[in-house]
Amino acid sequence: MGGRIVCVVGPTACGKTTLGVLLAKRYGGEVVSADSMQIYRGLTIGTAAPTEAEMDGVPHHMVAVADAGEQWSAARYAQTAIPIVDGILARGRLPILVGGTGLWLDAVVRGHGFAAGSAGGEIRQALQARLEREGIAPLLEELRQADPEAAERLHPSDEKRILRALEVWLETGKTITAHNRETRSRPPKYDAVWIGLQFAHREDMKSLIDRRVDAMVRAGLLEEVRALLERRLPRDSTAMQAIGYKEFLGVLEGTRTEAEAVAEVKLRSRQYAKRQLTWLRRNPDIHWIYWEKKRDFAKALRISTEILSAAGVC
């Protein structure tokens, strides 16, 4: 394995940033963000990207490193983040991955790479053109002939993954099912200690998410979306599809009121938190810390220290 790292994970608003900084200060670490939206420049308020004050002098990597018009995949993230993690280890410091984008975290920890193919490649463009002309049904049938296991696993409305599976097959001659099976059999690149944060009661999580959205609005989320539009950021860009940005874009375009946008952002944020937990709960290696009504970071730091000491992280 490539070295010992720590992963601080959990759903949105659970306090990952704060605990990551506390652990970095205690163990001489550096934080590597694993958030699929915090990578974009100009998306600060709506993504709850850490401020200078919140970083508290701890080096943070993979925050605001991409133009808001770019499209990043888990593969591109891993290709960029792994050298950073290796550099932290080479300096004798502790890499602390902090985030709630489970696929991106797994991509780094496993370090196995991804099947060939990219969203901007010629084959993907041809498949996208066929999708627009023919619909998804013929493409799904084509996938069923090449990779019946993947076709059975994927929902007919999951156009993105159907195109991805076909792209891998057409580019490499190997099915994505075979590729995934091979990668699962390899040992992970890093020896990771996983620490997870979540609320013991779902209502407390919902309440905190709602308060966080209200705070984002007060901090100027609408103005942040306006600034992105003024930079001529395409409305269909990945960044503009992020929770908070898509809804407030509607306010600027006059298709919804600010109150309607706020309510929608709260709903989407709660749904996203649920999806994050569903993904993370598949990982049996996560040591969960449960919040009660309030987040007690002194207690979380104490428990985390016990977990890391037991794992041999000095």
N, C-alpha and C positions, 0 to 999 in steps of 0.2 A: 504494500500500500504506500501511497505517496506522503503520508503524514497524518497527524492528528488534527482534526478541526472540530469546531462546535457549530451546531445549527440551532438557531432560535427561531421557532416557527409558531404559527397560530393564525387565527382569522383576523380580519381587519379590526383595528381599534383595540387590540388586546394588550398593547404595551410592548411589542417586540423591540422597537427602537430603543426605549429606555433601558430594558434589561440587557440588550446587546451592548450598550455603552457601559453600563455598570460592570458587566463581565469583562469587557475589554480593559477597563481601568484596573480591575483587580488582577487580571492575568497577563497584562502586557500584550493585549491583542489589537487587531485592526478589524474593522467591520467591512464586510462585503455585502452590499444590498442584493437581495434576490427578489426584487419586486418588478413585475413586467411593465409597470407604468412609471416608476421612479427613475428609470433610465433616461427618460425624455427631458430635454431642457425646456423650461417654460411651464412644466406641469408640476408646480410646487404645492400649491394650496390643496388642489383636488386629490393629489396622491399622498398627502401628508408626508412629503419628503422631509427628512430631518433638516432642521435649521442649524446654523452655526452654534447657537446656544445649546440645542439638544445634542449635538455631536460632542460638546464639552471637551474639545481638544483631541478627541479620538479620530484617527484617520478613517475616512469612509471612502469606499470604492464603489464603482458602478452606480453612482447617483448622477443624474443629469449628464450622461456621456453621449447621448444620441440626439440627433435633430428630430424634432417632433414629426417630421414628415417621413421618417424612416420606418421600416417594418422589421421588427426583430423576432426571431424564433428562439426556441429553447436551444437549438444547436448553435446559433450565433452567440447567444449569451454564454453558453458553456465555453466556446472557443475563446471568448474574450476574458471570462472570469477565471478560468483555470490557471493561466499564467500569472494572474494577480495573486491567487491563493498560493501558488508555488513560490512566488516572490516573498510573500509574508513569511512562509515557512523558512525560506532561505535566510531571512533576516533574524531568525530565532524568535519570531513572534507568533502569536496564536491567531489563526484566521477564524473569524466568527461570522458565519453566514446568517443574515437576518432577513426574513421575508416570509410572505405567504403564498408565493407562486410555486406550488409543489412540484410541477414538472421541471421548472428551472433548477430548483434545489437538487432534485434527483439527478438531473443531467450533469451537474458539477460533481456531486458526491460519487456517482458511479463512474463518471469520466469515460464512458464507453463510446462516445461519439454517436452520430446519427447516420441513418441510411442516406446515401447520396441523393441529391435533388435539392432544388431551392425554389422558393416561391417566384423568383424572377427569371427562372430558366425557360428555355424555348419549349420544352415539353410541357411545363406547367402552363405556359401561355396558350399552347395549343389545346390543352385540356380545358382551360377556362373558356376559350372560344367555343369549344364543342358544348360545354355546359350551357352557355347562353343560347346556342342554336337549338340544341336537342333536349335540354333538360337533364336531370340527374339519372333518370331510369336507364338509358342505354349505357351510361358510364358504370353504373352499379352492376349491370349485367356483365359488362366486360371484366370488371373486377372479380365477379363471381366465377368466371371461367378461369382466371389466372390464380386467384387467391380466395377460394371459397370460405376459408376460415375468417378472413378479414371481412368479407362481404356479409357473412352471417353476424359478425360482432357489431358492425357499424349500423347505426340507424339510417334509414333512407334519406332523412333530412340533414344528415351530417355531411354536407357537401365538401367542407374543407378537408376532412379526414379521408373521404372517398377519393378525392383528387390526389391527396398526398400518397395514398396507398398505390394508386395507379401510376403516379409519377415514379415512385421507387421501382416498381416492376418494369416499367418501360425503359428506365435509365440503366438499371443494373442487371435485369434478368433474374433478380432474386426478390421473392415476396417480402413485404414488410412483416408478415407473420414470422417468416424464417429469420429475418434480421433481429426482430425483437426477442425471439427464442434464444438466439446466440448471445445477445448482449446480457440477457438475464443470467446466463450461466457463468459469466465472467465475474471475478471478485471486484468489489468497488475500488475506485482509485484512492479514496481517502478513508481513514478510520474516523468516522463521525460520531460524536456524542450529540444526541438530539434532545433538546429541551422545548417543550410545547406549553403555550399559554392558552387557556380558555376559561370561560365563566362556568361555574357550577350550574347556574340556572340561566336558561336561554333568555328569559325576560330581562335580566340584568345586562346581557350582551346587547340586546335590542335597544335598551334605553341608552347605553353608552354610545352606540352607533348613531342614534338620533341626535344626541347632544353634540357629537363630533361633526355631523353634517351642518348643524346650526352654526357651530363655530367656524366652519369653512366658509359659510355664506357671509358671516360677519367679517371674516378676514379678506373677503374680496374675490370669491370664486367667480362671480359673474364678470368682473373686470379681467380676470385671468383668461377666461374664455374669449372675451372681446379682443384681448391682446394677441391671442393665437390667430384669430380671424384676420386681424390687421396685418399679420405676417404672411397672409395668403395661404395658411395651412388648409389643405383640402378637407372638405367636410367628411369625406369617407376614409380619412387616414386613421391608422390604428389609434393614435393619440386622441383623436376627436371622438372615438368610440368608447373611451374610458368612462366609467361611471362618474357622473357629475358634469363632465364636459358635454356629452351628447344631450343631456337633459337641459342644461343651461344654454346650449346652442339654440334650442327651441324658443327660449325666452327672447333671445336676440332677434330671432327670425319672426317673432310674433305668433308662434303656433301654440304657445302655452304661457300661463302666468308664472311669475316667480314662485308663488305658493304651490302651484301644481308641480313645478320642477323640483322644489325642495322635497315634497312628498314622494315623488318618483325616485329621487336619489336615495332617500332613506330606505324605500322598499328594495331597490336594486342592491344597495349595500348590505342589507340584511340577507338577501338571497345569496349574494356572493360569499358572505361569511359562512353560510350554511354549506355551500359547495366547497369552500376551502377546508372546512372541518371534515367533510366526507372524504376528500382526498387524503388528508393528513392521517385520519384514523386508520387508514390501510397500513400505515407504517408501525409495526409492532415495537420498533426501537425507540419511539418517542417517550421520554419521561414527562408526563403531564403535570403541570401545576395549575390548580383550579382557583380562580378568583371567586370571592364571595361578592358582596354588594359593591365593594370598592377594590381597586387594584392596590395590593400591598407590596411594593417593590422591595422593601427591606426583607420581608418574608421570602419573596421570590428569589432574591439574591442568596439568602441563607440556604434555601433548598437547592438552588442551582450549584452552590459551592459544594454541598454534600454529594450531589450527583457527580460532579466533575472530579472530586477527590476520590470517590469510589471507583471512577473510571481511570484513575491514574494521571489526571491532568493537574500538574502542580502549578 
